[in-house]
Amino acid sequence: MSTSPQQNQKIEASLSTLVLSIASSAAMALGLAPHPTSGKVEKDLDMARFNIDLLAVLEEKTKGNRTSDEERFLTSVLQDLKMKFVQAK
């Protein structure tokens, strides 16, 4: 039995990975992406708001401890999700 390259790849635990994980949950809740197990696209604006708020807390609590790349990435993702949330309402 052979393994695919993805099975051999390790995912690095980092701030960017955490941001992507929370942002993916927010995107699914906004109806922008299908749920990975069901494949269905569903909107849950309360859950989207929760995930966006989680990213805002993460932004506040890590202030002064992010690299410039992490800063740009988190700010960009958070701004994008907030705009998409407003559009979804």
Backbone bond lengths (Angstrom), bond angles and torsions (degrees), N, CA, C in turn:
res aa  C-N    CA-C-N  psi(-1)  N-CA   C-N-CA  omega(-1)  CA-C   N-CA-C  phi
1 M - - - 1.450 - - 1.527 108.51 -
2 S 1.308 117.31 125.02 1.455 120.46 179.98 1.526 109.75 -95.52
3 T 1.302 114.61 155.26 1.462 119.58 177.61 1.508 108.92 -105.96
4 S 1.303 115.95 145.72 1.460 120.01 178.11 1.519 109.24 -77.81
5 P 1.329 117.76 160.41 1.461 120.47 178.51 1.528 111.90 -58.01
6 Q 1.329 116.93 -32.81 1.456 119.81 -179.08 1.523 111.61 -67.17
7 Q 1.314 117.91 -31.51 1.450 120.53 179.46 1.521 110.83 -70.90
8 N 1.315 117.49 -27.72 1.458 121.79 -179.83 1.526 112.39 -86.55
9 Q 1.324 116.85 -15.72 1.447 121.12 -177.85 1.526 110.06 -78.63
10 K 1.333 115.36 132.46 1.453 119.60 175.11 1.521 108.11 -95.12
11 I 1.315 115.77 139.09 1.457 120.43 175.14 1.517 107.30 -89.33
12 E 1.307 115.84 126.78 1.458 120.65 -179.20 1.522 110.07 -79.11
13 A 1.317 116.31 129.83 1.459 121.31 174.81 1.525 107.52 -77.09
14 S 1.326 115.94 115.44 1.460 120.39 -178.73 1.523 108.70 -151.67
15 L 1.297 115.49 170.56 1.461 119.85 177.32 1.526 109.90 -61.07
16 S 1.318 117.23 -41.82 1.468 120.69 -179.47 1.522 111.38 -62.79
17 T 1.333 117.06 -38.85 1.462 120.84 178.00 1.525 110.42 -65.18
18 L 1.320 116.58 -41.61 1.467 120.59 177.78 1.524 110.58 -63.59
19 V 1.325 117.16 -44.91 1.465 121.34 178.31 1.524 110.00 -60.08
20 L 1.329 117.34 -45.07 1.469 120.69 179.02 1.525 111.97 -61.84
21 S 1.305 116.90 -39.37 1.459 120.96 179.91 1.532 111.10 -63.12
22 I 1.320 116.14 -48.53 1.470 120.22 179.71 1.530 110.13 -67.40
23 A 1.324 116.90 -40.77 1.467 120.82 -179.99 1.528 111.20 -64.38
24 S 1.321 117.43 -36.25 1.470 120.71 177.07 1.522 110.72 -63.53
25 S 1.315 116.20 -40.97 1.472 120.25 177.28 1.526 110.35 -63.67
26 A 1.323 116.39 -40.91 1.462 120.29 178.07 1.529 110.78 -64.50
27 A 1.323 117.11 -42.83 1.466 121.34 179.68 1.531 111.05 -61.95
28 M 1.323 116.25 -42.08 1.474 119.54 177.19 1.515 110.33 -62.66
29 A 1.330 117.34 -43.18 1.462 121.30 -179.06 1.526 111.65 -67.83
30 L 1.319 117.07 -25.57 1.470 120.81 176.15 1.526 112.04 -82.16
31 G 1.326 116.16 -4.43 1.454 120.07 -179.13 1.518 112.83 80.30
32 L 1.321 117.25 19.37 1.466 121.88 -177.86 1.521 112.73 -91.58
33 A 1.323 115.79 -14.40 1.465 120.64 -178.05 1.527 108.78 -146.84
34 P 1.319 116.97 147.19 1.467 119.17 178.34 1.524 111.49 -73.41
35 H 1.305 115.21 151.90 1.464 120.76 174.94 1.526 107.48 -66.12
36 P 1.340 118.78 135.04 1.465 120.34 -173.82 1.532 114.32 -63.96
37 T 1.304 118.94 -30.52 1.470 118.82 -178.21 1.515 112.89 -91.16
38 S 1.342 117.22 -39.12 1.464 119.37 -177.55 1.523 112.64 -90.10
39 G 1.332 116.50 -25.05 1.461 120.37 -176.83 1.519 112.75 76.38
40 K 1.341 116.36 0.64 1.471 120.64 -178.72 1.521 110.70 -89.21
41 V 1.334 114.47 146.70 1.456 121.05 175.05 1.524 106.68 -99.99
42 E 1.316 115.65 119.21 1.463 120.82 -179.16 1.517 109.10 -134.65
43 K 1.349 116.21 146.65 1.458 120.84 177.08 1.519 110.01 -101.53
44 D 1.305 116.05 135.01 1.453 123.55 173.41 1.526 106.11 -143.39
45 L 1.349 115.49 88.54 1.457 120.01 -173.19 1.523 112.73 -65.42
46 D 1.329 118.00 -28.77 1.468 119.92 176.12 1.530 110.40 -64.92
47 M 1.331 116.64 -43.07 1.463 120.51 178.70 1.531 110.29 -68.95
48 A 1.329 117.32 -37.00 1.464 120.43 177.05 1.523 109.81 -61.64
49 R 1.327 116.67 -46.14 1.467 121.23 179.61 1.533 109.97 -61.21
50 F 1.334 117.43 -42.08 1.460 121.75 178.59 1.527 111.08 -58.33
51 N 1.328 117.01 -47.15 1.463 120.92 -178.90 1.528 111.87 -67.45
52 I 1.313 117.04 -37.31 1.468 120.86 176.60 1.529 109.02 -65.89
53 D 1.328 116.66 -42.00 1.463 120.27 176.83 1.532 111.56 -62.94
54 L 1.341 117.06 -37.62 1.469 120.34 176.19 1.532 110.71 -59.63
55 L 1.321 116.12 -43.23 1.467 119.56 178.64 1.532 110.74 -64.89
56 A 1.328 117.17 -36.84 1.466 120.51 178.19 1.532 110.47 -65.61
57 V 1.337 117.60 -39.56 1.465 121.48 176.29 1.528 109.55 -63.98
58 L 1.319 116.29 -44.55 1.465 121.00 178.43 1.529 110.44 -59.69
59 E 1.321 116.18 -41.75 1.463 121.01 178.59 1.530 110.15 -61.15
60 E 1.308 116.79 -46.22 1.467 121.32 -178.60 1.530 111.65 -66.09
61 K 1.319 116.44 -44.82 1.463 120.76 -174.82 1.528 113.49 -74.23
62 T 1.330 117.67 -19.30 1.467 120.23 179.80 1.529 112.01 -104.01
63 K 1.329 116.35 5.69 1.473 120.53 -179.39 1.526 109.57 -55.98
64 G 1.316 115.64 131.87 1.456 121.22 179.91 1.525 113.58 85.59
65 N 1.329 116.85 -5.50 1.468 120.65 -179.27 1.527 112.82 -119.06
66 R 1.330 117.54 8.86 1.463 121.21 -179.49 1.520 110.72 -101.66
67 T 1.331 114.69 149.83 1.462 119.04 171.26 1.523 108.02 -73.61
68 S 1.309 117.16 167.95 1.468 119.64 179.56 1.531 110.58 -64.09
69 D 1.327 117.71 -35.83 1.469 120.39 176.92 1.530 111.05 -65.79
70 E 1.328 116.50 -43.78 1.470 120.02 178.13 1.528 110.61 -63.17
71 E 1.323 115.54 -39.60 1.472 121.59 178.63 1.525 110.54 -59.10
72 R 1.324 116.30 -51.45 1.470 120.66 -179.38 1.527 110.95 -62.42
73 F 1.322 116.25 -43.45 1.457 120.76 -177.35 1.533 111.05 -63.67
74 L 1.321 117.05 -50.07 1.459 120.53 -178.71 1.526 111.18 -62.99
75 T 1.313 117.01 -44.68 1.461 121.11 179.41 1.521 110.97 -60.88
76 S 1.318 116.28 -45.32 1.462 121.46 -179.22 1.533 111.73 -62.92
77 V 1.316 116.47 -47.46 1.466 120.93 -179.36 1.522 110.23 -62.44
78 L 1.322 116.65 -45.29 1.460 121.01 -177.86 1.527 111.40 -64.71
79 Q 1.318 117.61 -44.08 1.468 121.00 178.34 1.531 110.88 -62.71
80 D 1.322 116.46 -43.13 1.458 121.21 179.95 1.531 111.16 -61.96
81 L 1.320 116.52 -45.48 1.469 119.76 -179.74 1.525 111.98 -66.49
82 K 1.326 116.93 -37.78 1.461 119.50 177.87 1.525 111.35 -63.40
83 M 1.336 116.80 -40.52 1.470 120.15 177.90 1.518 111.02 -65.65
84 K 1.323 116.55 -42.71 1.470 120.55 179.50 1.532 110.43 -65.99
85 F 1.326 118.16 -34.48 1.450 121.71 177.18 1.527 110.66 -63.17
86 V 1.333 116.30 -46.23 1.461 121.04 178.87 1.527 110.03 -61.03
87 Q 1.313 117.28 -42.18 1.465 121.59 179.29 1.535 110.74 -64.84
88 A 1.336 117.15 -35.76 1.463 121.39 -177.07 1.526 112.10 -72.97
89 K 1.327 116.11 -25.70 1.472 119.90 179.88 1.491 108.15 -71.18
